[in-house]
Amino acid sequence: MPKKSFSSFHRKSALQQEKPDPDGRAVDTSDVDEETYRDISAFPDNIATQITFRLSILRYLASECEKIIPKTIEPHRVALQRLHDRNIPSAISIYRWWLGFKSSGYNPVSLAP
């Protein structure tokens, strides 16, 4: 039986292999404009409120961060808390929202709980 290298058991996922955008920005804020709010009108009010809350957090981070990763999200959580009445989730939760949002082609429906 041939030996397998350690790295063959721990291959990088598609997200880890992904190369950053050429300009270095996490997202162009023009991709996330006001028209995206029309897509969530089919949801009940409580879910639409959650989507809007999550989208506002991601929009803020996109305007403030060079790259959205847990390490860059954490320093902005205090500012986010000042902007919102609700508790701000952990940096890793926000990062998971970002990954889902980005992989969906910036579709706000992906932010539904």
CYANA upper distance limits for C-alpha pairs under 8 A (distance plus 0.5 A):
  4 LYS  CA      8 SER  CA      7.21
  5 SER  CA      9 PHE  CA      7.97
  6 PHE  CA     10 HIS  CA      7.48
  7 SER  CA     11 ARG  CA      6.67
 12 LYS  CA     16 GLN  CA      6.31
 12 LYS  CA     17 GLN  CA      6.85
 13 SER  CA     17 GLN  CA      6.89
 14 ALA  CA     18 GLU  CA      6.65
 20 PRO  CA     24 GLY  CA      6.84
 20 PRO  CA     26 ALA  CA      8.24
 21 ASP  CA     25 ARG  CA      6.97
 21 ASP  CA     26 ALA  CA      7.57
 24 GLY  CA     66 GLU  CA      7.40
 24 GLY  CA     67 LYS  CA      7.83
 25 ARG  CA     66 GLU  CA      5.82
 25 ARG  CA     67 LYS  CA      6.58
 26 ALA  CA     62 ALA  CA      6.88
 26 ALA  CA     65 CYS  CA      7.96
 26 ALA  CA     66 GLU  CA      6.55
 26 ALA  CA     67 LYS  CA      5.19
 26 ALA  CA     68 ILE  CA      6.54
 27 VAL  CA     31 ASP  CA      7.91
 27 VAL  CA     62 ALA  CA      6.57
 28 ASP  CA     32 VAL  CA      8.09
 28 ASP  CA     62 ALA  CA      8.11
 29 THR  CA     33 ASP  CA      7.57
 29 THR  CA     59 ARG  CA      7.56
 29 THR  CA     62 ALA  CA      7.16
 29 THR  CA     63 SER  CA      7.37
 31 ASP  CA    106 TYR  CA      7.84
 32 VAL  CA     36 THR  CA      7.16
 32 VAL  CA     59 ARG  CA      7.78
 32 VAL  CA    106 TYR  CA      7.58
 35 GLU  CA     39 ASP  CA      8.28
 36 THR  CA     40 ILE  CA      8.14
 36 THR  CA    107 ASN  CA      7.97
 36 THR  CA    108 PRO  CA      6.98
 37 TYR  CA     41 SER  CA      7.77
 37 TYR  CA     52 THR  CA      8.13
 37 TYR  CA    108 PRO  CA      8.15
 39 ASP  CA    108 PRO  CA      7.73
 39 ASP  CA    109 VAL  CA      7.54
 40 ILE  CA     48 ALA  CA      6.41
 40 ILE  CA     51 ILE  CA      8.14
 40 ILE  CA    108 PRO  CA      7.73
 40 ILE  CA    109 VAL  CA      6.93
 41 SER  CA     48 ALA  CA      7.50
 43 PHE  CA     47 ILE  CA      6.63
 43 PHE  CA     48 ALA  CA      6.15
 44 PRO  CA     48 ALA  CA      6.59
 45 ASP  CA     49 THR  CA      6.50
 46 ASN  CA     50 GLN  CA      6.89
 47 ILE  CA     51 ILE  CA      6.71
 47 ILE  CA    112 ALA  CA      6.92
 47 ILE  CA    113 PRO  CA      7.52
 48 ALA  CA     52 THR  CA      6.62
 48 ALA  CA    112 ALA  CA      8.10
 49 THR  CA     53 PHE  CA      6.58
 50 GLN  CA     54 ARG  CA      6.67
 50 GLN  CA    111 LEU  CA      8.46
 50 GLN  CA    112 ALA  CA      7.39
 50 GLN  CA    113 PRO  CA      7.83
 51 ILE  CA     55 LEU  CA      6.46
 51 ILE  CA    108 PRO  CA      7.38
 51 ILE  CA    109 VAL  CA      7.87
 51 ILE  CA    111 LEU  CA      5.89
 51 ILE  CA    112 ALA  CA      5.91
 51 ILE  CA    113 PRO  CA      8.20
 52 THR  CA     56 SER  CA      6.54
 53 PHE  CA     57 ILE  CA      6.93
 54 ARG  CA     58 LEU  CA      6.83
 54 ARG  CA     94 ILE  CA      8.48
 54 ARG  CA     97 TRP  CA      8.13
 54 ARG  CA    111 LEU  CA      7.19
 55 LEU  CA     59 ARG  CA      6.54
 55 LEU  CA    108 PRO  CA      7.49
 55 LEU  CA    111 LEU  CA      7.86
 56 SER  CA     60 TYR  CA      6.66
 57 ILE  CA     61 LEU  CA      6.76
 57 ILE  CA     80 LEU  CA      7.58
 58 LEU  CA     62 ALA  CA      6.49
 58 LEU  CA     94 ILE  CA      8.28
 58 LEU  CA     98 TRP  CA      7.39
 59 ARG  CA     63 SER  CA      6.81
 60 TYR  CA     64 GLU  CA      6.76
 61 LEU  CA     65 CYS  CA      5.98
 61 LEU  CA     68 ILE  CA      7.52
 61 LEU  CA     73 ILE  CA      7.65
 61 LEU  CA     76 HIS  CA      8.15
 62 ALA  CA     66 GLU  CA      7.98
 62 ALA  CA     67 LYS  CA      8.28
 62 ALA  CA     68 ILE  CA      7.61
 65 CYS  CA     72 THR  CA      7.18
 65 CYS  CA     73 ILE  CA      8.21
 67 LYS  CA     72 THR  CA      7.66
 68 ILE  CA     72 THR  CA      6.67
 68 ILE  CA     73 ILE  CA      7.02
 68 ILE  CA     95 TYR  CA      7.62
 68 ILE  CA     98 TRP  CA      8.12
 69 ILE  CA     73 ILE  CA      6.66
 69 ILE  CA     95 TYR  CA      6.60
 70 PRO  CA     74 GLU  CA      6.74
 70 PRO  CA     91 ALA  CA      5.66
 70 PRO  CA     92 ILE  CA      6.09
 70 PRO  CA     94 ILE  CA      8.36
 70 PRO  CA     95 TYR  CA      6.46
 71 LYS  CA     75 PRO  CA      8.33
 71 LYS  CA     91 ALA  CA      8.31
 72 THR  CA     76 HIS  CA      8.01
 73 ILE  CA     77 ARG  CA      7.18
 73 ILE  CA     91 ALA  CA      6.19
 73 ILE  CA     94 ILE  CA      8.36
 73 ILE  CA     95 TYR  CA      8.29
 74 GLU  CA     90 SER  CA      8.44
 74 GLU  CA     91 ALA  CA      6.07
 76 HIS  CA     80 LEU  CA      6.66
 77 ARG  CA     81 GLN  CA      6.58
 77 ARG  CA     88 ILE  CA      7.35
 77 ARG  CA     91 ALA  CA      8.18
 78 VAL  CA     82 ARG  CA      6.95
 79 ALA  CA     83 LEU  CA      6.97
 80 LEU  CA     84 HIS  CA      6.82
 80 LEU  CA     88 ILE  CA      7.51
 81 GLN  CA     85 ASP  CA      7.50
 81 GLN  CA     86 ARG  CA      7.86
 81 GLN  CA     87 ASN  CA      7.12
 81 GLN  CA     88 ILE  CA      6.43
 84 HIS  CA     88 ILE  CA      8.37
 89 PRO  CA     93 SER  CA      6.74
 89 PRO  CA     94 ILE  CA      7.24
 90 SER  CA     94 ILE  CA      6.98
 91 ALA  CA     95 TYR  CA      6.59
 92 ILE  CA     96 ARG  CA      6.67
 93 SER  CA     97 TRP  CA      6.87
 94 ILE  CA     98 TRP  CA      6.74
 95 TYR  CA     99 LEU  CA      6.73
 96 ARG  CA    100 GLY  CA      6.79
 97 TRP  CA    101 PHE  CA      6.50
 97 TRP  CA    111 LEU  CA      6.87
 98 TRP  CA    102 LYS  CA      6.43
 99 LEU  CA    103 SER  CA      6.51
100 GLY  CA    104 SER  CA      6.62
100 GLY  CA    110 SER  CA      6.77
100 GLY  CA    111 LEU  CA      7.82
101 PHE  CA    105 GLY  CA      7.21
101 PHE  CA    106 TYR  CA      5.51
101 PHE  CA    107 ASN  CA      6.63
101 PHE  CA    108 PRO  CA      7.26
101 PHE  CA    110 SER  CA      6.18
101 PHE  CA    111 LEU  CA      6.98
102 LYS  CA    106 TYR  CA      5.60
102 LYS  CA    107 ASN  CA      8.37
104 SER  CA    110 SER  CA      7.08
107 ASN  CA    111 LEU  CA      8.45
108 PRO  CA    112 ALA  CA      8.10
